[in-house]
Amino acid sequence: MSNGTDPDSTDVTYLGLSRKSLLLELARASYAVGIGTAVTTILVFGVYVLGIEPPGVVLLTGFSVGLVFLPAGLYLYDRCRERDLVIADLGHAIVRPAALLYRVLRNP
C-alpha cells in the first residue's frame, strides 16, 4: 500500500459502466422481461381457459408485443424516470394477486 492507495478500492468498470450502474441496468432489464413474461402468460392462460382459438397472426402479434415490445417499453420508461426501478412496483402489483390466487386455489 504505497502512497496511501488501495488497489481494491478502485472503481471497476465493465463496458464503460461502473459495477453499480451495470447491476442496476441488469435489474431493470430483468424486471422488464419478467413483467412482460408474466403479462403474456396470464393472457395466454386466460385465452386457454376460455377456449378461444385465435388465428396464428394474432398469436404471433400477441407474443411479439408481450415478449419484445412490452419489456422494451418498460425498460425505456424506467430509464426516463428520476427514481430507480419504478417498474419494480408494477412487478409487485402483478405478483401479489397471482400469489393470492394460487394460495386460494391451493387450499380448497
C-alpha positions as CSV (number, residue, x, y, z in Angstrom):
1,M,0.0,0.0,0.0
2,S,2.3,2.6,-1.2
3,N,1.2,6.3,-1.4
4,G,-2.0,5.6,0.6
5,T,-3.8,3.9,-2.2
6,D,-5.7,0.7,-2.0
7,P,-5.8,-1.3,-5.3
8,D,-9.0,-3.0,-4.3
9,S,-10.9,0.3,-3.7
10,T,-10.7,1.4,-7.4
11,D,-13.9,1.5,-9.4
12,V,-14.1,-1.5,-11.7
13,T,-15.8,-0.7,-14.9
14,Y,-17.4,-3.0,-17.4
15,L,-18.3,-1.7,-20.9
16,G,-17.7,1.8,-19.6
17,L,-20.2,1.4,-16.7
18,S,-19.4,1.1,-13.0
19,R,-20.3,-2.1,-11.3
20,K,-23.2,-0.4,-9.5
21,S,-24.6,1.0,-12.8
22,L,-24.3,-2.3,-14.6
23,L,-26.1,-4.1,-11.8
24,L,-28.9,-1.5,-11.9
25,E,-29.3,-1.9,-15.7
26,L,-29.4,-5.7,-15.3
27,A,-32.1,-5.4,-12.6
28,R,-34.1,-3.0,-14.8
29,A,-33.8,-5.4,-17.8
30,S,-34.8,-8.4,-15.7
31,Y,-37.8,-6.7,-14.2
32,A,-39.0,-5.6,-17.6
33,V,-38.6,-9.1,-19.1
34,G,-40.2,-10.7,-16.0
35,I,-43.2,-8.4,-16.2
36,G,-43.6,-8.9,-19.9
37,T,-43.4,-12.6,-19.5
38,A,-45.9,-12.6,-16.6
39,V,-48.4,-10.5,-18.6
40,T,-48.1,-12.7,-21.6
41,T,-48.5,-15.9,-19.5
42,I,-51.6,-14.5,-17.8
43,L,-53.2,-13.6,-21.2
44,V,-52.4,-16.9,-22.8
45,F,-53.7,-18.8,-19.8
46,G,-56.9,-16.7,-19.9
47,V,-57.4,-17.5,-23.6
48,Y,-56.8,-21.1,-22.9
49,V,-59.3,-21.3,-20.1
50,L,-61.9,-19.5,-22.2
51,G,-61.3,-22.0,-25.0
52,I,-60.7,-19.3,-27.7
53,E,-58.6,-20.3,-30.6
54,P,-57.2,-17.1,-32.1
55,P,-55.6,-17.1,-35.6
56,G,-51.8,-17.5,-36.0
57,V,-51.3,-13.9,-36.8
58,V,-53.0,-12.8,-33.6
59,L,-50.8,-15.2,-31.6
60,L,-47.6,-14.0,-33.2
61,T,-48.6,-10.4,-32.7
62,G,-49.5,-11.1,-29.0
63,F,-46.3,-12.9,-28.3
64,S,-44.3,-10.1,-30.1
65,V,-46.0,-7.4,-28.0
66,G,-45.8,-9.3,-24.8
67,L,-42.2,-10.6,-25.0
68,V,-40.5,-7.9,-27.0
69,F,-42.2,-4.6,-27.2
70,L,-43.7,-4.5,-23.6
71,P,-40.3,-5.3,-21.9
72,A,-38.5,-2.8,-24.2
73,G,-41.1,-0.1,-23.4
74,L,-41.0,-0.8,-19.7
75,Y,-37.2,-0.7,-19.7
76,L,-37.2,2.7,-21.5
77,Y,-39.9,4.0,-19.3
78,D,-37.8,3.1,-16.2
79,R,-34.7,4.7,-17.7
80,C,-36.5,8.1,-18.1
81,R,-37.8,8.2,-14.5
82,E,-35.9,10.1,-11.8
83,R,-36.4,7.3,-9.3
84,D,-34.7,4.0,-10.0
85,L,-36.7,0.8,-10.6
86,V,-40.1,2.3,-10.8
87,I,-41.2,-0.8,-12.7
88,A,-40.4,-2.9,-9.6
89,D,-43.6,-1.5,-8.1
90,L,-45.5,-2.8,-11.1
91,G,-43.9,-6.2,-10.8
92,H,-45.0,-6.5,-7.2
93,A,-48.5,-5.4,-8.2
94,I,-48.7,-8.2,-10.7
95,V,-47.1,-10.9,-8.4
96,R,-49.3,-10.3,-5.3
97,P,-52.7,-11.1,-6.9
98,A,-51.2,-14.1,-8.7
99,A,-49.8,-15.4,-5.4
100,L,-53.1,-14.8,-3.6
101,L,-55.0,-16.6,-6.4
102,Y,-52.5,-19.5,-6.1
103,R,-53.0,-19.6,-2.3
104,V,-56.8,-19.6,-2.6
105,L,-56.8,-22.3,-5.3
106,R,-54.3,-24.5,-3.5
107,N,-56.4,-24.7,-0.3
108,P,-59.9,-25.7,-1.2
